[in-house]
Amino acid sequence: MVWQIEFDKAAMKELSKAEPQIQRRMIAFLRDKVAQNPKAFGAPLQSNLSGLWKFRMGDYRIIAELWEEKTSSVSPKVGQAF
């Protein structure tokens, strides 16, 4: 099953802060890997972030919500790991 990637307004704002090359890499990563099987490339977060998933792309982390009802989708938030 292929998942649908959806960017909400906040995710688009975060993504726009990254350099264009990083933006392209993140979108390609989400489209080519995460959309195919997000649970194979990510890990669930725990505690107060329960329900969210993290994905590692080089020095960057993508935090996303996964919805499995109706149309499965990933709504990412992006940021650089420290």
Contacts in CASP RR format, 6 or more apart in sequence:
PFRMAT RR
TARGET T0000
AUTHOR 0000-0000-0000
METHOD contacts of the structure
MODEL  1
MVWQIEFDKAAMKELSKAEPQIQRRMIAFLRDKVAQNPKAFGAPLQSNLS
GLWKFRMGDYRIIAELWEEKTSSVSPKVGQAF
1 72 0 8 1.000
2 35 0 8 1.000
2 36 0 8 1.000
3 34 0 8 1.000
3 35 0 8 1.000
3 36 0 8 1.000
3 37 0 8 1.000
3 38 0 8 1.000
3 66 0 8 1.000
3 72 0 8 1.000
3 73 0 8 1.000
3 74 0 8 1.000
4 35 0 8 1.000
4 71 0 8 1.000
4 72 0 8 1.000
4 73 0 8 1.000
4 74 0 8 1.000
5 30 0 8 1.000
5 31 0 8 1.000
5 34 0 8 1.000
5 35 0 8 1.000
5 73 0 8 1.000
5 74 0 8 1.000
5 76 0 8 1.000
6 73 0 8 1.000
6 74 0 8 1.000
6 75 0 8 1.000
7 15 0 8 1.000
7 75 0 8 1.000
7 76 0 8 1.000
8 75 0 8 1.000
10 77 0 8 1.000
11 75 0 8 1.000
11 76 0 8 1.000
11 77 0 8 1.000
11 78 0 8 1.000
14 77 0 8 1.000
14 78 0 8 1.000
14 79 0 8 1.000
15 23 0 8 1.000
15 26 0 8 1.000
15 27 0 8 1.000
15 76 0 8 1.000
15 78 0 8 1.000
16 23 0 8 1.000
18 26 0 8 1.000
18 78 0 8 1.000
18 79 0 8 1.000
22 60 0 8 1.000
25 57 0 8 1.000
26 57 0 8 1.000
26 60 0 8 1.000
26 62 0 8 1.000
26 76 0 8 1.000
26 78 0 8 1.000
29 55 0 8 1.000
29 57 0 8 1.000
29 62 0 8 1.000
30 55 0 8 1.000
30 62 0 8 1.000
30 74 0 8 1.000
30 76 0 8 1.000
33 41 0 8 1.000
34 41 0 8 1.000
34 42 0 8 1.000
34 55 0 8 1.000
34 62 0 8 1.000
34 64 0 8 1.000
34 74 0 8 1.000
35 74 0 8 1.000
38 53 0 8 1.000
38 55 0 8 1.000
38 64 0 8 1.000
38 66 0 8 1.000
38 74 0 8 1.000
39 53 0 8 1.000
39 66 0 8 1.000
41 55 0 8 1.000
42 53 0 8 1.000
42 54 0 8 1.000
42 55 0 8 1.000
42 56 0 8 1.000
43 53 0 8 1.000
43 54 0 8 1.000
44 50 0 8 1.000
44 51 0 8 1.000
44 52 0 8 1.000
44 53 0 8 1.000
45 51 0 8 1.000
45 52 0 8 1.000
45 53 0 8 1.000
45 54 0 8 1.000
45 63 0 8 1.000
49 63 0 8 1.000
51 65 0 8 1.000
51 66 0 8 1.000
52 63 0 8 1.000
52 64 0 8 1.000
52 65 0 8 1.000
53 63 0 8 1.000
53 64 0 8 1.000
53 65 0 8 1.000
53 66 0 8 1.000
53 74 0 8 1.000
54 61 0 8 1.000
54 62 0 8 1.000
54 63 0 8 1.000
54 64 0 8 1.000
55 61 0 8 1.000
55 62 0 8 1.000
55 63 0 8 1.000
55 64 0 8 1.000
55 76 0 8 1.000
56 62 0 8 1.000
56 81 0 8 1.000
59 80 0 8 1.000
59 81 0 8 1.000
60 78 0 8 1.000
60 79 0 8 1.000
60 80 0 8 1.000
60 81 0 8 1.000
61 78 0 8 1.000
61 79 0 8 1.000
61 80 0 8 1.000
61 81 0 8 1.000
62 76 0 8 1.000
62 77 0 8 1.000
62 78 0 8 1.000
62 79 0 8 1.000
63 76 0 8 1.000
63 77 0 8 1.000
63 78 0 8 1.000
63 79 0 8 1.000
64 74 0 8 1.000
64 75 0 8 1.000
64 76 0 8 1.000
64 77 0 8 1.000
65 74 0 8 1.000
65 75 0 8 1.000
66 72 0 8 1.000
66 73 0 8 1.000
66 74 0 8 1.000
67 73 0 8 1.000
67 75 0 8 1.000
END
